[in-house]
Amino acid sequence: MSDKLIHLNRVHADGHSKYVYFLLAATGAALGYALGKLDSTPVDCTVWLGLAAIASWLLSFWLGCKHVTSIQSAIWLNAEVLQLEEGTHPNQPSSMEATAIAKAAAASALEARNNRAAALFNWQFKTLALGVLLFTAWRVVFLLGGHASAS
């Protein structure tokens, strides 16, 4: 791989990593804010929108953590594939056929892990956005319901 491609790959991975951690931080901040608002809210039927927003953000945070774990696992699997290709794997198969089978199995596992990471990332964002929608709806319903002085 050329130096330019390696640099581009590093820049992409760094940007993606920062974005994922930004989403996790935004989710944590939203949870703190929502819990503060919920704490001073009278219990009525509108509170369920606020609770649904909090549940959506909790799910988003969990999905983000699972995404990070999945990415770390994919990096480890990628290292395994590279070691097999270079012939430096600690458990390097002795025959070419066995090496080819091991490389194919590792590459298949890597693709599955990457697909899982992508799905987790997409759902992390979707549940964060759903939480924003639910929280906004809750606050609008709360304010239109005449509770503006309570919060």
Sequence and secondary structure as in RCSB ss.txt:
>XXXX:A:sequence
MSDKLIHLNRVHADGHSKYVYFLLAATGAALGYALGKLDSTPVDCTVWLGLAAIASWLLSFWLGCKHVTSIQSAI
WLNAEVLQLEEGTHPNQPSSMEATAIAKAAAASALEARNNRAAALFNWQFKTLALGVLLFTAWRVVFLLGGHASA
S
>XXXX:A:secstr
  HHHHHHHHHHHHHHHHHHHHHHHHHHHHHHHHHHHHHTS  STTHHHHHHHHHHHHHHHHHHHHHHHHHHHHH
HHHHHHHHHHHT  TT  SSHHHHHHHHHHHHHHHHHHHHHHHHHHHHHHHHHHHHHHHHHHHHHHHHHTT GGG
 
